């Protein structure tokens, strides 16, 4: 190679020329790239980091609408918001709107209920739209209807009752009356009752009711009724006109008849020479009669009056004996006496053998209403009726649940298994919220009546292995008796005192009686004892002569009555003064095993006896004058109870493990002001009044 001077270059010159050339190329490329980048910078906008999306977005479903609520970041200053919604369906019912910058929420209307919508919100800035923030929501029907709609028919009228919707949005009620098609609009949304007048008797009407909302009407609720002639007076909230002898009933005004306004006063005439000014009096008829005319005069607060009447027929008792057998359930009765529901209409009695089934019996008809099965022998342990009508039954077994709470319809409320058999009758707390049970461990339990949970317990009171009796005083203190001693505890389970130093041996499956500040108990070896309930000290004891003593009761004057098992064909009933001295005693000339007595308001003492199969009456007003009431023909080895219908009720032991319930007319009422029967009252609560 030669240069333009014609010389051949050397190697170093060639290398130097190559380096200079490469530099020129690199510099040229640099200027080209610089020019390109400069041009790009001029043509493309810079990334805008000021287009803030929403910080948060929430959706709340309404009736045919959804409320969107959002929040901006602190430095965000949009000019408006773009809201878009869609269902994603082929035929989309979506839409969009813009919202002013100073608003942070919007209600999207006219949506379809139960359809899911996707909502997005984009802030708009001077530089453009920010990214979407999205949320899904499904509007729901909130046009709530009325509930519990009922119709009560009257004479040419019907009263509707309902529970208003749980909403503040509805504006009125609309009632459509069929077949007339008349529409009644009620603008007072607080109403839950309305009387529709001017109807035709003996024609069925259907009433369709809706609640009106801004978005439309609720679903209709329908009810039917047929107006007709009504009785002005109700008997036990019914229109029955036949009663049995001494059946206690409650008379009330029929408000579908007496509609003249607010009642100021009433005057009742029962047609048997008795009257009442109570609003809803209780009454019972003491003589059979084809016609008693019951009349009532009502005075309203505006001074106007109204009258009404009805005829009542009174028939004799409808039964006097029923076998304790129903389906696969049967048994006979030992120890337990019948107890009654709060209204006196139902009697409860547990069988003992072959199993402790609880029978519920209609007092008027003698029909067995239901049987609650318990597969274990039960001699004592109940029944007891709570203040809400719940029935409690303890069981003499430790292998199964041995405390049962039973609803008034015979269904189980709850049951629980305690640490040992239970032969003692339970007791109810002063406020009716706690059930006290004493097992043979012996352990005293306090159970919550709601669910049977254990509130507290006092374990192993002693080594007697026999829990015998429980009672509660007016202050709520509890007394528990075993085969070794008597103990007292506060309602919290703290010991007040114990009688171990006196060593009372309370009769098994026994009961206490409380009067004033004295507790009376019957024992295995000391007859009747009186204990000071404050100190636990013995006041006195009265020694009987015929073995085990049973079931003390007390009259309103403080005289105590009890029975004994008896020996050698001799068994006595004792009346003991409050001081501990004998008032009188009477020989029944037979065995009185577990035979507890009951005292009437007239001072008559009734009991059965296991040996002679008879019912006896002792007149306490006449030094215990003894009279045979009836020969039953079956062994009676249990207590008796006087019902409010002036009959004596008790269970018996029959053949083939089938006993019976007997009802004997005695024309005497129960003594309700004292501890006059086993259990202290007709519900067997074992608590002091």
Order of alpha helices (4+ residues) and beta strands (2+ residues): alpha-beta-beta-beta-beta-beta-beta-beta-beta-beta-beta-beta-beta-beta-beta-beta-beta-beta-beta-beta-beta-beta-beta-beta-beta-beta-beta-beta-beta-beta-beta-beta-beta-beta-beta-beta-beta-beta-beta-beta-beta-beta-beta-beta-beta-beta-beta-beta-beta-beta-beta-beta-beta-beta-beta-beta-beta-beta-beta
